[in-house]
Amino acid sequence: MDAQPATSRLFLALWPEPAVRHQLREARDAWQWPRGAGPVHADKLHVTLHFLGRVPTVRLPELLEGFSVPFEPFRLDLGQPVLWPHGIAVLEPLSEPPELLALHARLRDALPALGLQPEARTYRPHVTMARRAAGAGIPEHGPAIGWDVRGYALVESRTGDGGAYTVLREYS
């Protein structure tokens, strides 16, 4: 029986610096969570650009290079708490900067050349605050979290050891 090749579970994301991460944690903690809710740990708060799924680990060097696309810094103002269907609590942007949408499109266009399939669903930028949060108390709109986005990252998600995230490369 052949051994399965090692894989890495990957996604591309806007990865916040410590000051923004602190504000995201405060925004997460302003919710009233029902019993059984799973608030996202502060070190995992981010905005996903593309979820890539499991990819053979041997392909990492190629992917690390292939995800280097033109990037323009932009400001992202987060501040719209929303409870999505299926108990997903999120913080959405107050508006979608054109530079964010352009970055998302450039990365989407890079996927087929790397043998990866873009997701079919419409992109909805957000920070996931919690899962299993049906019935959560949504906080009042507080001040927006102003994030001067200076880059993006390729991140690995490990399912064991508490589901650690590791930034494999930052792009700016």
RAPE-V837870 format. One record per residue. N is the residue number from 1. RES is the residue in one letter. SS is DSSP state (H for helix, E for strand, L for the rest). PHI is phi in degrees with one decimal (* if undefined). PSI is psi in whole degrees, -180 to 180 (* if undefined). Layout:
n	res	ss	phi	psi
N	RES	SS	PHI	PSI
N	RES	SS	PHI	PSI
//
This chain:
n	res	ss	phi	psi
1	M	L	*	129
2	D	L	-76.2	140
3	A	L	-73.5	143
4	Q	L	-73.5	139
5	P	L	-66.5	149
6	A	L	-64.4	141
7	T	E	-126.7	159
8	S	E	-123.8	136
9	R	E	-92.0	115
10	L	E	-121.5	153
11	F	E	-151.3	156
12	L	E	-102.0	138
13	A	E	-151.4	159
14	L	E	-84.3	122
15	W	E	-111.3	114
16	P	L	-73.4	146
17	E	L	-76.2	168
18	P	H	-54.3	-41
19	A	H	-65.1	-41
20	V	H	-69.6	-41
21	R	H	-58.9	-40
22	H	H	-61.0	-44
23	Q	H	-66.6	-37
24	L	H	-64.3	-40
25	R	H	-61.7	-44
26	E	H	-61.5	-40
27	A	H	-65.1	-41
28	R	H	-62.0	-42
29	D	H	-74.4	-10
30	A	L	-79.3	-15
31	W	L	-74.6	156
32	Q	E	-102.9	107
33	W	L	-88.1	134
34	P	L	-74.4	162
35	R	L	-55.8	135
36	G	L	89.4	-7
37	A	L	-66.6	155
38	G	E	-121.0	81
39	P	E	-58.5	140
40	V	L	-72.5	133
41	H	L	-60.4	143
42	A	H	-54.5	-36
43	D	H	-76.1	-1
44	K	H	-110.6	-1
45	L	L	-70.1	128
46	H	E	-165.1	173
47	V	E	-110.9	115
48	T	E	-73.2	135
49	L	E	-95.8	-49
50	H	E	-149.3	131
51	F	E	-90.6	126
52	L	E	-101.5	-21
53	G	E	77.5	-158
54	R	E	-83.4	128
55	V	E	-130.5	140
56	P	E	-54.4	128
57	T	H	-57.9	-31
58	V	H	-61.7	-19
59	R	H	-86.4	-5
60	L	H	-53.6	-47
61	P	H	-56.9	-42
62	E	H	-63.6	-43
63	L	H	-68.5	-41
64	L	H	-56.1	-39
65	E	H	-77.1	-41
66	G	H	-65.9	-21
67	F	L	-92.4	9
68	S	L	-84.2	104
69	V	L	-123.4	162
70	P	L	-56.2	139
71	F	L	-135.6	133
72	E	L	-115.5	124
73	P	L	-57.3	151
74	F	E	-153.5	168
75	R	E	-104.9	131
76	L	E	-118.9	120
77	D	E	-104.0	110
78	L	E	-97.2	140
79	G	E	176.4	12
80	Q	E	-110.2	95
81	P	E	-73.4	131
82	V	E	-140.9	142
83	L	E	-102.7	110
84	W	E	-81.2	166
85	P	H	-57.0	158
86	H	H	66.8	23
87	G	H	72.7	30
88	I	E	-98.1	117
89	A	E	-95.8	128
90	V	E	-134.3	163
91	L	E	-117.7	115
92	E	E	-97.1	159
93	P	E	-71.6	155
94	L	L	-70.8	-28
95	S	L	-153.4	165
96	E	L	-105.4	104
97	P	L	-59.6	140
98	P	H	-58.6	-31
99	E	H	-66.8	-34
100	L	H	-65.5	-47
101	L	H	-65.2	-35
102	A	H	-67.1	-42
103	L	H	-62.0	-47
104	H	H	-56.5	-45
105	A	H	-66.0	-42
106	R	H	-61.4	-43
107	L	H	-67.9	-40
108	R	H	-59.5	-41
109	D	H	-68.9	-25
110	A	H	-77.3	-22
111	L	H	-61.3	-51
112	P	H	-59.1	-37
113	A	H	-63.8	-23
114	L	L	-97.0	9
115	G	L	74.8	23
116	L	L	-115.3	150
117	Q	L	-99.4	123
118	P	L	-65.4	152
119	E	L	-67.2	146
120	A	L	-81.8	-27
121	R	L	-72.1	155
122	T	L	-65.3	138
123	Y	L	-73.1	128
124	R	L	-127.6	94
125	P	L	-61.7	140
126	H	E	-171.8	165
127	V	E	-111.8	123
128	T	E	-74.9	124
129	M	E	-91.8	-37
130	A	E	-164.3	159
131	R	E	-117.0	165
132	R	L	54.0	42
133	A	L	-110.7	20
134	A	L	-54.9	133
135	G	L	85.9	5
136	A	L	-63.7	149
137	G	E	-82.4	114
138	I	L	-78.2	129
139	P	L	-71.5	159
140	E	L	-61.8	155
141	H	L	-66.7	115
142	G	L	-93.0	-168
143	P	L	-64.4	146
144	A	L	-64.9	148
145	I	E	-91.6	109
146	G	E	-86.5	119
147	W	E	-120.0	114
148	D	E	-85.3	98
149	V	E	-79.0	121
150	R	L	-113.1	4
151	G	L	175.5	-175
152	Y	E	-141.2	174
153	A	E	-141.9	152
154	L	E	-98.0	125
155	V	E	-125.0	141
156	E	E	-103.7	135
157	S	E	-110.0	121
158	R	L	-99.8	134
159	T	L	-80.9	-27
160	G	L	-82.7	-169
161	D	L	37.4	46
162	G	L	77.6	10
163	G	L	72.5	48
164	A	L	-65.1	148
165	Y	E	-108.4	136
166	T	E	-126.6	123
167	V	E	-75.6	118
168	L	E	-86.3	-35
169	R	E	-159.6	141
170	E	E	-105.6	138
171	Y	E	-117.1	139
172	S	L	-144.4	*
//
